[in-house]
Amino acid sequence: MGAKPVILAVDDTPENLDVVKGLLVPDYQVRVAPNGQIGLKIAQAQHPDLILLDVMMPGIDGYEVCRQLKANPETATIPVIFLTAKTEVADEAAGFQLGASDYIAKPINPVLLKARVETHLKLKQNMDSLEQLSAQLAAAKEKMEDELSVGQKIQLSMLPAVAPQHDNFRVAATMRAARQVGGDLYDYFFINPRHFCICVADISDKGVPASLFMAVTKTLLRANTLDDSSTASIVTRINDQLARDNEASMFATIFIAIVDLETGVTRYTNGGHNRPFIRRASGEVESIPDLHGPVAGAMDGIAYGESELCLSTGDTVLLYTDGVSEAMTARDELFGEAAIGEFLERSGGIQPSALVTGLIEAVDKFADGFEQSDDITLLAFTFDRAPEQVVRELQLSLTNNLTEIDRLNDSFNELAESADIPIDIQMKVNLVFDELINNVISYGLSKDTEQSIQVGIALYGNRLVIEIEDGGIPFNPFMRADPNTEASLDEREIGGLGIHLVKELMDEVSYKRAHDKNRVTLVKQLYQA
């Protein structure tokens, strides 16, 4: 078993150090320092894996400690998480500008602290792996041409070799380099048991430089999906990281999508990439036209967007690079995107693996022996989730008047009685409506004009799914840490009990801001397995 990661906690309050040690010692080696000067000496001598740093300390404060750590090449890459009672946006911004990795408000939430520490240690491990891999590939670049076969094996080993077996989808992909090593990239992996990521990228140039940039891009892709479910945020961060110290001025077109394997809802971001195709189960073929930003790596500071689509059972998404659409004949004729769409129309409901193989064969037949000038990459994903049958459904439009809560509860109770939903579930849902709709009307919407709240209720067998949508100010009710219900009333923070109750009463809760609207989704299992 390897040594436990070393955490350095710097705080001038002994009680705070005792709390941190008590929470982390079972899993980590914890070193402590009572002030900034001692913390700097320990960091420079022992190089801990992560530093938990108080801001307000005598002598030199946490900001100065962070600045000196980041200015020292030996400690610059150590993740720093501020633990502080200073929670103003300006305070957080000052910390991030100095190079801090994260910010946790006091009093410390044990669950949040452990999760953040684990996440940033994983990110550091990924960055360390990236540096090692980049060094290995840089060395391979200097070797002679006959040694590039080693580089080819390394590159191919970075791509998924075996497609996962899953009841809700099938996936297949291939990459054929124009040289021994190429610059195209495909990847697919589970973010969690419910969400699956697919991605294709095309690196500028070819050969060894492109393969190096491809390795960096792939590593950043995996690292940035550890703690992020927004494709816009993921690509934005990848772009900034690729653009940093990019002396070769290389870039990558990229398309990334995250599929909800239960619902088929798919978030995606296109950064200067070819527009993918969807072959619907009906046989209709359509392109995915949205473009959310330019190529990644050319310039930092770009905020990418994202879009959403829904896959139905039997729908297939095809991602490809321009090596397919721009495959040429000796007469300078291009295969073209139209030919890709026509091939999809003729393909019927074939397996993704057969689709990928068949399209490669079609490109080769078109080129008629003409030398391949660019890397060719294809990824096909078919959604196989059987649609749930709606047993009961209710759609209501409420106004921003508190009396509407009674109308909502009455309507739901009528549906519940007709569907034999247990009375205890009815009561729980009524309490949830009372809390959430009251919050939206009282705090989220203007009281000067009439505004609407859309409520959708659907019963899928044993699953009750509720969606609440409003056009109020952006607000995620589930972001706040749960209150400490074991603390006394004098010690407990004001507020938060209502949302805590909602999370306790429901089996699943989620929030999303889309199209300038807040959307809360709740799921309740009527009968536990």
BANUMAR-745247 format. One line per 10 residues: number of its first residue (from 1); their letters; for each residue x, y, z of C-alpha. Coordinates in steps of 0.1 Angstrom, whole numbers, plus 5000, padded with zeros to 4 digits. Example, Ala and Ser with C-alpha at 12.3 -4.5 7.8 and 13.67 -1.06 7.14 Angstrom:
<rs>
1> as> 5123:4955:5078 | 5137:4989:5071 $
</rs>
This chain:
<rs>
1> mgakpvilav> 5000:5000:5000 | 5014:5034:4991 | 5021:5062:5015 | 4992:5084:5025 | 4991:5118:5009 | 5005:5146:5031 | 4982:5175:5040 | 4996:5207:5055 | 4971:5227:5076 | 4981:5263:5084 $
11> ddtpenldvv> 4960:5282:5110 | 4967:5303:5140 | 4937:5289:5159 | 4946:5255:5175 | 4909:5245:5177 | 4907:5248:5139 | 4938:5226:5134 | 4923:5200:5158 | 4891:5199:5137 | 4911:5195:5104 $
21> kgllvpdyqv> 4932:5167:5119 | 4902:5149:5133 | 4885:5149:5099 | 4915:5140:5077 | 4939:5119:5098 | 4922:5086:5091 | 4930:5090:5054 | 4959:5114:5052 | 4991:5124:5069 | 4984:5158:5084 $
31> rvapngqigl> 5011:5183:5093 | 5001:5215:5111 | 5016:5250:5114 | 5004:5277:5138 | 5013:5306:5115 | 5023:5316:5080 | 5061:5317:5086 | 5062:5281:5099 | 5038:5270:5072 | 5062:5283:5045 $
41> kiaqaqhpdl> 5092:5265:5060 | 5073:5232:5063 | 5060:5235:5027 | 5095:5243:5013 | 5111:5215:5032 | 5085:5187:5029 | 5066:5195:4997 | 5031:5184:5010 | 5005:5171:4984 | 4980:5198:4994 $
51> illdvmmpgi> 4978:5229:5017 | 4948:5240:5037 | 4955:5277:5045 | 4938:5302:5068 | 4936:5338:5055 | 4936:5360:5086 | 4968:5352:5106 | 4993:5374:5125 | 5026:5381:5108 | 5021:5372:5072 $
61> dgyevcrqlk> 4985:5364:5062 | 4973:5336:5040 | 4974:5357:5009 | 5011:5364:5013 | 5018:5328:5021 | 5000:5317:4989 | 5019:5343:4968 | 5053:5331:4981 | 5043:5295:4975 | 5033:5301:4939 $
71> anpetatipv> 5065:5322:4933 | 5087:5293:4943 | 5091:5267:4915 | 5094:5239:4941 | 5060:5247:4957 | 5042:5264:4929 | 5022:5233:4918 | 5010:5224:4953 | 4972:5229:4955 | 4962:5255:4980 $
81> ifltakteva> 4927:5256:4995 | 4918:5286:5016 | 4898:5279:5048 | 4884:5313:5059 | 4854:5332:5073 | 4859:5358:5046 | 4833:5349:5020 | 4829:5381:5000 | 4833:5377:4962 | 4862:5401:4963 $
91> deaagfqlga> 4880:5380:4989 | 4876:5348:4969 | 4887:5366:4937 | 4919:5378:4955 | 4927:5342:4965 | 4921:5328:4931 | 4942:5355:4914 | 4971:5344:4937 | 4968:5309:4924 | 4946:5292:4950 $
101> sdyiakpinp> 4928:5261:4939 | 4896:5264:4960 | 4879:5283:4988 | 4860:5267:5017 | 4841:5289:5042 | 4842:5285:5079 | 4827:5269:5099 | 4841:5239:5081 | 4816:5214:5066 | 4832:5180:5071 $
111> vllkarveth> 4816:5164:5040 | 4826:5194:5019 | 4862:5195:5032 | 4868:5158:5025 | 4852:5160:4990 | 4873:5190:4980 | 4905:5176:4994 | 4899:5143:4975 | 4890:5161:4943 | 4921:5184:4943 $
121> lklkqnmdsl> 4944:5155:4951 | 4930:5136:4921 | 4935:5167:4899 | 4971:5171:4911 | 4977:5134:4903 | 4963:5139:4868 | 4985:5169:4862 | 5016:5150:4875 | 5007:5122:4851 | 5004:5148:4823 $
131> eqlsaqlaaa> 5038:5162:4829 | 5053:5127:4829 | 5036:5117:4797 | 5045:5150:4780 | 5082:5143:4789 | 5080:5108:4776 | 5065:5119:4743 | 5090:5148:4740 | 5118:5123:4743 | 5102:5101:4716 $
141> kekmedelsv> 5100:5131:4693 | 5138:5133:4693 | 5143:5098:4683 | 5147:5086:4647 | 5119:5078:4624 | 5121:5040:4628 | 5114:5045:4665 | 5080:5061:4659 | 5063:5027:4660 | 5068:5029:4698 $
151> gqkiqlsmlp> 5051:5063:4698 | 5022:5048:4678 | 5017:5020:4703 | 5017:5046:4732 | 4992:5067:4714 | 4968:5039:4706 | 4970:5027:4742 | 4956:5061:4753 | 4925:5056:4733 | 4897:5033:4746 $
161> avapqhdnfr> 4903:4998:4733 | 4872:4980:4745 | 4838:4995:4744 | 4818:4992:4776 | 4788:4968:4776 | 4756:4986:4788 | 4719:4980:4784 | 4713:5017:4776 | 4738:5024:4748 | 4763:5010:4723 $
171> vaatmraarq> 4795:5028:4712 | 4823:5022:4687 | 4852:5044:4675 | 4883:5042:4654 | 4913:5065:4646 | 4935:5059:4615 | 4965:5083:4614 | 4979:5097:4582 | 5014:5090:4596 | 5027:5066:4621 $
181> vggdlydyff> 5013:5089:4649 | 4985:5113:4644 | 4967:5142:4659 | 4931:5130:4661 | 4915:5120:4694 | 4884:5102:4704 | 4874:5092:4739 | 4844:5078:4758 | 4840:5071:4795 | 4816:5071:4824 $
191> inprhfcicv> 4816:5103:4844 | 4793:5085:4869 | 4770:5055:4866 | 4743:5077:4850 | 4763:5100:4827 | 4785:5090:4798 | 4809:5113:4779 | 4818:5111:4742 | 4844:5133:4726 | 4862:5138:4693 $
201> adisdkgvpa> 4890:5163:4687 | 4912:5172:4657 | 4947:5186:4665 | 4963:5211:4641 | 4992:5196:4621 | 5001:5159:4620 | 5029:5136:4632 | 5048:5138:4665 | 5038:5175:4674 | 5002:5167:4669 $
211> slfmavtktl> 5004:5135:4689 | 5020:5154:4718 | 4992:5180:4718 | 4967:5152:4715 | 4981:5135:4747 | 4978:5168:4766 | 4942:5174:4753 | 4931:5139:4763 | 4946:5142:4798 | 4929:5176:4803 $
221> lrantlddss> 4896:5162:4791 | 4897:5135:4817 | 4909:5158:4845 | 4883:5185:4839 | 4854:5161:4839 | 4862:5149:4874 | 4842:5177:4891 | 4822:5193:4863 | 4791:5183:4844 | 4789:5214:4821 $
231> tasivtrind> 4804:5208:4787 | 4807:5246:4783 | 4828:5249:4815 | 4849:5218:4806 | 4858:5232:4771 | 4864:5267:4785 | 4889:5253:4810 | 4906:5230:4785 | 4910:5260:4761 | 4926:5281:4788 $
241> qlardneasm> 4950:5253:4798 | 4960:5245:4762 | 4965:5282:4754 | 4989:5286:4783 | 5026:5285:4772 | 5015:5273:4738 | 5047:5284:4720 | 5040:5261:4690 | 5006:5279:4685 | 4988:5246:4681 $
251> fatifiaivd> 4951:5242:4686 | 4923:5216:4685 | 4888:5215:4672 | 4867:5197:4698 | 4832:5183:4702 | 4822:5169:4736 | 4788:5156:4747 | 4776:5142:4781 | 4746:5118:4778 | 4721:5112:4806 $
261> letgvtrytn> 4717:5074:4802 | 4683:5074:4819 | 4666:5102:4799 | 4687:5107:4768 | 4691:5144:4775 | 4725:5153:4761 | 4745:5185:4768 | 4772:5193:4742 | 4797:5219:4732 | 4813:5224:4698 $
271> gghnrpfirr> 4846:5242:4697 | 4853:5248:4660 | 4846:5212:4651 | 4828:5195:4622 | 4791:5194:4628 | 4781:5158:4639 | 4751:5139:4625 | 4722:5122:4642 | 4704:5093:4626 | 4670:5092:4643 $
281> asgevesipd> 4653:5058:4649 | 4628:5068:4622 | 4656:5070:4596 | 4657:5108:4594 | 4692:5122:4593 | 4700:5156:4607 | 4731:5176:4616 | 4738:5192:4649 | 4743:5228:4638 | 4753:5247:4670 $
291> lhgpvagamd> 4788:5261:4672 | 4797:5273:4707 | 4831:5289:4701 | 4864:5287:4681 | 4891:5261:4682 | 4906:5254:4716 | 4941:5264:4725 | 4945:5294:4701 | 4936:5321:4727 | 4927:5319:4763 $
301> giaygeselc> 4899:5338:4781 | 4871:5325:4757 | 4838:5315:4774 | 4822:5286:4754 | 4785:5279:4754 | 4766:5246:4754 | 4733:5233:4740 | 4710:5205:4748 | 4692:5178:4727 | 4673:5147:4736 $
311> lstgdtvlly> 4681:5112:4722 | 4653:5087:4718 | 4656:5049:4718 | 4674:5039:4686 | 4689:5073:4678 | 4726:5073:4667 | 4751:5101:4670 | 4781:5102:4646 | 4811:5122:4654 | 4840:5125:4629 $
321> tdgvseamta> 4870:5146:4620 | 4877:5164:4587 | 4899:5136:4575 | 4866:5119:4566 | 4848:5148:4549 | 4879:5160:4532 | 4892:5127:4520 | 4904:5133:4484 | 4908:5115:4451 | 4937:5120:4427 $
331> rdelfgeaai> 4914:5145:4409 | 4912:5167:4441 | 4875:5157:4447 | 4863:5158:4483 | 4842:5131:4499 | 4821:5158:4516 | 4797:5160:4545 | 4768:5153:4522 | 4782:5119:4515 | 4784:5112:4552 $
341> geflersggi> 4747:5120:4556 | 4738:5099:4526 | 4757:5070:4540 | 4739:5073:4573 | 4705:5073:4555 | 4715:5040:4538 | 4729:5025:4570 | 4696:5015:4586 | 4698:5004:4622 | 4732:4987:4620 $
351> qpsalvtgli> 4755:4984:4650 | 4778:5014:4657 | 4808:4991:4650 | 4795:4982:4616 | 4786:5019:4609 | 4822:5030:4617 | 4837:5002:4596 | 4814:5007:4567 | 4820:5044:4565 | 4858:5039:4565 $
361> eavdkfadgf> 4853:5014:4536 | 4832:5040:4518 | 4859:5067:4522 | 4886:5043:4509 | 4865:5033:4479 | 4860:5069:4471 | 4897:5078:4474 | 4905:5048:4451 | 4940:5043:4464 | 4949:5080:4467 $
371> eqsdditlla> 4972:5086:4497 | 4955:5096:4529 | 4965:5131:4537 | 4948:5136:4571 | 4940:5115:4602 | 4906:5098:4600 | 4885:5094:4632 | 4849:5082:4637 | 4828:5077:4668 | 4793:5063:4667 $
381> ftfdrapeqv> 4770:5062:4698 | 4735:5046:4698 | 4711:5053:4726 | 4692:5021:4735 | 4673:5031:4767 | 4637:5018:4765 | 4613:5048:4770 | 4594:5048:4802 | 4556:5047:4799 | 4538:5076:4815 $
391> vrelqlsltn> 4511:5063:4838 | 4497:5097:4848 | 4507:5132:4838 | 4498:5167:4850 | 4510:5201:4837 | 4501:5233:4856 | 4509:5270:4851 | 4508:5289:4883 | 4510:5326:4889 | 4533:5343:4915 $
401> nlteidrlnd> 4505:5343:4942 | 4509:5322:4974 | 4473:5310:4971 | 4484:5290:4940 | 4502:5265:4963 | 4468:5252:4975 | 4456:5248:4939 | 4488:5229:4930 | 4485:5206:4960 | 4448:5200:4953 $
411> sfnelaesad> 4455:5191:4917 | 4484:5168:4926 | 4463:5151:4953 | 4435:5144:4927 | 4461:5128:4904 | 4476:5108:4934 | 4443:5094:4944 | 4435:5083:4909 | 4469:5066:4906 | 4468:5050:4941 $
421> ipidiqmkvn> 4498:5069:4952 | 4503:5062:4990 | 4490:5089:5013 | 4524:5094:5030 | 4539:5101:4996 | 4512:5127:4989 | 4519:5144:5022 | 4556:5145:5015 | 4550:5160:4980 | 4527:5186:4995 $
431> lvfdelinnv> 4553:5197:5020 | 4579:5199:4992 | 4555:5221:4971 | 4549:5243:5001 | 4586:5249:5006 | 4598:5253:4970 | 4569:5273:4955 | 4569:5296:4985 | 4606:5302:4980 | 4601:5310:4943 $
441> isyglskdte> 4572:5334:4948 | 4586:5351:4979 | 4623:5355:4968 | 4628:5346:4932 | 4600:5365:4913 | 4591:5401:4911 | 4560:5410:4931 | 4552:5440:4908 | 4541:5420:4878 | 4523:5387:4873 $
451> qsiqvgialy> 4547:5359:4864 | 4543:5322:4858 | 4557:5291:4873 | 4555:5259:4853 | 4550:5226:4872 | 4551:5192:4854 | 4543:5160:4872 | 4547:5126:4856 | 4543:5091:4870 | 4565:5065:4853 $
461> gnrlvieied> 4555:5032:4870 | 4572:5034:4904 | 4589:5068:4897 | 4572:5101:4904 | 4591:5129:4885 | 4584:5166:4892 | 4598:5195:4873 | 4594:5231:4885 | 4605:5259:4861 | 4605:5297:4867 $
471> ggipfnpfmr> 4620:5328:4851 | 4632:5343:4884 | 4668:5353:4893 | 4693:5325:4889 | 4693:5305:4921 | 4702:5269:4930 | 4684:5260:4962 | 4705:5229:4967 | 4739:5246:4967 | 4738:5255:5004 $
481> adpnteasld> 4753:5231:5029 | 4729:5211:5050 | 4723:5226:5085 | 4738:5209:5115 | 4706:5196:5130 | 4724:5183:5160 | 4736:5217:5170 | 4716:5238:5195 | 4693:5266:5183 | 4718:5292:5194 $
491> ereigglgih> 4747:5276:5175 | 4728:5267:5143 | 4729:5290:5113 | 4696:5306:5104 | 4677:5292:5074 | 4683:5261:5053 | 4660:5237:5071 | 4632:5238:5045 | 4656:5228:5016 | 4672:5202:5039 $
501> lvkelmdevs> 4637:5188:5044 | 4631:5187:5006 | 4663:5167:5001 | 4653:5143:5029 | 4618:5138:5015 | 4628:5132:4979 | 4651:5105:4965 | 4667:5127:4939 | 4670:5165:4936 | 4688:5185:4909 $
511> ykrahdknrv> 4689:5220:4896 | 4698:5235:4862 | 4698:5270:4847 | 4688:5269:4810 | 4674:5294:4787 | 4672:5321:4814 | 4650:5298:4836 | 4656:5279:4868 | 4646:5243:4865 | 4643:5220:4896 $
521> tlvkqlyqa> 4638:5183:4891 | 4626:5160:4918 | 4623:5122:4918 | 4604:5100:4943 | 4603:5063:4943 | 4568:5052:4954 | 4579:5018:4967 | 4614:5011:4978 | 4630:4979:4963 $
</rs>
